[in-house]
Amino acid sequence: MNKRFFVQIALGMGLSMTMPLLAQAQDSLARVKAAGVLKVGTETAFAPFDFIDAAGDHAGFNVDAFAEVGKELGVKIQWVELPWDGVLPALEAGQFNMVAGPATITKARMERYRFLSPVAEATVAVLKGAKDATIQKPEDIAGKMVGAGKATAQLAQLKTYSATLPKPVVAREYPAFNEAYADLAAGRIAAVANSLPNIAYVASKQPGTFAVVKPPFGQTSYFGYIGTKKPDDQPLLDAVQAALVKIKADGRMKKMQEKWFGTSFDTPDVAPEPSF
């Protein structure tokens, strides 16, 4: 009787030690499938991709896009919201499975992260006050104070463009673009540099307050969703990539782009090699 008791204890201990090992052996796709939840990190001050609507709900292009990804994978989407400058560090710390954002695909980021199929263009343009007659073309921001998001590719492109102007731009960095738009509306800054899809959306919502300055001044670029390059994460990212390509092929992506941007983008299925 005692012998059988000790055998049962030994078997129980063996199982308890094996279970964590089995969990570790699963890749991220298997863990997401088992939990039925895909955790996605983002910020909520980057309309029309992510923002808090009048009802206090998380809304935007990314919410719709990941709802479709969730359907394809058979899982629910759990959003984890952080200021943008904390999103990528949190991804590396394992606080969520991937990043929505989305982020501009750049050489530096591509070296460190895996980008999935681009979902929109990210070319940078200038947003000004609707009644400001002093800014008629991009180069008119020379010597003026221009807002941009902290730790963003748009800020980097603004600084690069500034170096080509007769007078350098005074770049003011903001934790969130909403703060930059508020300062622009109040006349505390002369303009905001952000991606064309973002500022076109903002200008369309407040036509008497803001206006888009064309043409864009940044290099042609794209927005993409982000994951790590860890081998463990690749099966999950492969599955999300396949879902995005399918959503593009059957027209769902185009409908979402037209809904949130007022236009559609012919983006490549595979993240291209960035030019900057």
C-alpha positions in Angstrom: 0.0 0.0 0.0 2.8 2.4 0.9 4.7 1.4 -2.2 1.7 2.2 -4.4 1.3 5.6 -2.6 4.9 6.6 -3.3 4.6 5.5 -6.9 1.5 7.8 -7.3 3.4 10.6 -5.7 6.4 10.1 -8.1 4.1 10.0 -11.1 2.4 13.2 -10.0 5.7 14.9 -9.5 6.8 13.8 -12.9 3.6 15.1 -14.6 3.9 18.5 -12.7 7.5 18.8 -14.0 6.5 17.8 -17.5 3.6 20.2 -17.9 5.7 23.4 -17.8 8.1 21.8 -20.2 5.3 21.1 -22.6 4.1 24.6 -22.3 7.5 25.9 -23.1 7.7 23.5 -26.1 4.7 25.2 -27.7 5.3 28.0 -30.0 3.4 31.3 -29.8 0.8 30.3 -32.3 0.0 27.1 -30.3 -0.3 29.2 -27.1 -2.5 31.8 -28.7 -4.7 29.1 -30.1 -4.9 27.3 -26.8 -5.8 30.5 -24.9 -8.2 31.7 -27.7 -6.7 35.2 -27.4 -4.3 37.2 -29.5 -2.8 40.1 -27.4 -2.0 43.2 -29.5 -0.2 46.3 -28.3 -0.9 49.8 -29.7 -1.5 53.4 -28.8 -4.9 55.0 -29.0 -4.0 58.5 -30.1 -3.2 57.8 -33.8 -6.5 58.4 -35.6 -7.8 56.9 -37.9 -5.8 53.8 -37.0 -6.5 53.8 -33.2 -8.4 56.3 -31.2 -11.0 56.7 -28.4 -14.3 57.7 -29.9 -17.0 60.0 -28.5 -18.5 57.0 -26.6 -15.2 56.2 -25.0 -14.6 53.1 -27.0 -11.4 52.0 -28.8 -12.1 52.5 -32.5 -10.3 52.8 -35.8 -8.9 51.0 -38.8 -6.8 48.6 -36.6 -9.8 47.6 -34.6 -11.6 46.5 -37.8 -8.6 44.9 -39.3 -7.7 42.8 -36.3 -11.3 41.8 -35.9 -10.9 40.2 -39.3 -7.6 38.7 -38.4 -9.2 37.2 -35.3 -11.9 35.6 -37.4 -9.3 34.0 -39.6 -7.3 32.6 -36.7 -10.4 31.7 -34.7 -9.3 33.8 -31.6 -10.4 37.0 -29.8 -8.3 40.1 -29.8 -7.2 41.6 -26.5 -5.8 45.1 -26.8 -3.0 46.4 -24.6 -2.8 50.2 -24.8 0.4 52.2 -24.1 2.0 55.5 -25.2 3.8 54.9 -28.5 7.3 55.3 -27.1 6.6 52.4 -24.8 4.9 50.0 -27.3 8.0 48.4 -28.9 9.9 48.0 -25.7 6.8 46.3 -24.2 6.7 43.9 -27.3 10.3 42.9 -26.6 9.4 42.3 -23.0 6.7 39.9 -24.0 3.7 41.9 -22.7 1.8 41.1 -25.9 2.1 39.0 -29.1 2.5 41.7 -31.7 2.0 45.4 -32.4 -0.7 47.0 -34.4 0.4 50.7 -34.4 1.0 50.4 -37.2 4.6 51.6 -37.7 6.4 53.1 -40.7 8.6 50.4 -42.2 12.2 51.7 -41.9 15.6 50.1 -42.3 16.4 50.4 -38.6 13.1 48.9 -37.5 13.3 46.1 -40.1 16.7 45.0 -38.8 15.2 44.6 -35.3 11.6 43.5 -36.0 9.5 41.5 -38.5 7.0 43.5 -40.5 4.0 41.9 -41.9 2.1 42.8 -45.1 1.7 46.7 -45.3 -1.8 48.0 -44.7 -1.4 51.6 -45.9 1.0 54.2 -47.2 2.9 56.2 -44.7 4.3 59.1 -46.8 4.7 62.3 -44.6 2.9 65.5 -45.2 2.2 68.8 -43.4 -1.0 69.8 -41.6 -1.6 73.5 -41.0 -4.3 75.8 -39.7 -7.1 76.2 -42.3 -6.7 80.0 -42.3 -2.9 80.1 -42.3 -1.9 81.7 -45.6 1.9 81.6 -44.8 2.2 77.9 -45.5 1.2 77.1 -49.1 3.8 74.4 -49.8 5.9 72.1 -47.7 9.0 74.2 -47.8 7.1 77.1 -46.2 7.6 75.4 -42.8 11.2 76.6 -42.9 12.1 78.3 -39.6 8.7 77.5 -38.1 7.8 75.4 -35.1 6.4 72.0 -36.3 5.0 69.3 -34.1 5.6 65.6 -34.6 5.3 62.4 -32.5 8.1 61.4 -30.2 10.1 58.4 -31.4 8.3 58.3 -34.7 9.5 57.8 -38.3 7.6 61.0 -39.1 9.8 63.0 -36.7 12.9 61.5 -38.3 11.7 62.4 -41.8 10.9 65.9 -40.6 14.4 66.4 -39.3 15.9 65.1 -42.5 13.7 67.4 -44.6 14.5 70.3 -42.3 18.2 70.0 -43.2 17.3 70.8 -46.8 15.5 74.1 -46.0 17.0 77.6 -45.9 16.1 77.8 -42.2 15.8 74.7 -40.0 12.5 73.7 -38.6 12.0 73.9 -34.9 10.7 70.4 -34.2 8.5 70.0 -31.1 8.1 66.4 -30.0 4.8 65.1 -28.5 4.0 61.9 -26.7 0.8 61.7 -28.8 -0.3 63.4 -32.0 -3.6 64.5 -30.4 -1.6 66.9 -28.3 0.1 68.3 -31.4 -3.2 68.8 -33.1 -4.5 70.6 -30.1 -1.5 73.0 -30.0 -1.9 73.6 -33.8 -5.6 74.5 -33.3 -4.6 76.9 -30.5 -1.8 78.5 -32.6 1.0 77.4 -30.3 2.8 75.7 -33.3 2.7 76.4 -37.0 2.1 72.9 -38.4 2.2 69.2 -37.7 4.2 66.6 -39.7 2.5 63.2 -39.8 1.6 60.6 -42.4 -0.7 61.6 -45.1 -3.5 59.1 -44.2 -3.5 60.5 -40.6 -3.6 64.2 -41.4 -6.1 63.7 -44.2 -8.4 62.1 -41.7 -7.9 64.8 -39.1 -8.5 67.6 -41.7 -11.6 65.9 -43.0 -13.1 65.8 -39.5 -12.3 69.5 -38.8 -12.3 71.3 -42.2 -12.6 74.7 -40.8 -9.7 74.2 -38.4 -7.1 72.2 -40.4 -5.9 71.9 -44.0 -3.4 69.5 -45.6 -0.4 71.0 -47.4 0.4 69.1 -50.6 2.5 67.5 -52.0 3.9 65.2 -49.2 7.5 65.8 -48.5 8.5 62.4 -47.2 9.8 59.5 -49.1 7.3 56.9 -50.2 6.9 54.5 -47.3 4.4 52.1 -45.8 2.7 51.2 -42.5 3.0 47.7 -41.3 2.2 45.5 -38.2 5.1 44.3 -36.1 6.3 41.2 -34.4 9.6 40.0 -33.0 12.2 38.0 -34.9 12.3 35.3 -32.2 11.9 31.8 -33.8 9.1 31.1 -31.3 7.0 33.9 -32.7 7.3 33.1 -36.4 4.5 30.5 -36.7 2.1 33.1 -35.2 3.3 35.9 -37.4 3.1 33.6 -40.5 -0.5 32.9 -39.6 -1.3 36.6 -39.2 0.5 37.4 -42.5 -1.5 34.8 -44.3 -4.7 36.3 -42.8 -3.8 39.8 -44.0 -3.0 38.6 -47.5 -6.4 36.8 -47.6 -8.2 39.9 -46.3 -6.6 41.9 -49.1 -7.4 39.4 -51.8 -11.1 39.1 -51.0 -11.6 42.9 -50.9 -12.1 43.3 -47.1 -8.9 45.4 -46.7 -10.0 47.8 -49.5 -13.4 48.4 -47.8 -11.7 49.1 -44.5 -9.2 51.5 -46.1 -12.0 53.4 -47.9 -14.0 53.6 -44.7 -11.2 55.1 -42.6 -9.0 56.9 -45.1 -11.5 57.9 -47.8 -9.3 56.1 -50.3 -7.6 52.7 -50.8 -3.9 51.9 -51.1 -2.3 49.3 -53.4 0.2 47.9 -50.9 2.5 45.0 -51.5 1.8 41.6 -49.9 5.3 41.4 -48.5 7.0 44.3 -46.7 9.4 45.9 -49.2 12.9 46.9 -48.5 12.6 50.5 -47.1 14.5 53.4 -48.7 15.4 55.0 -45.4 
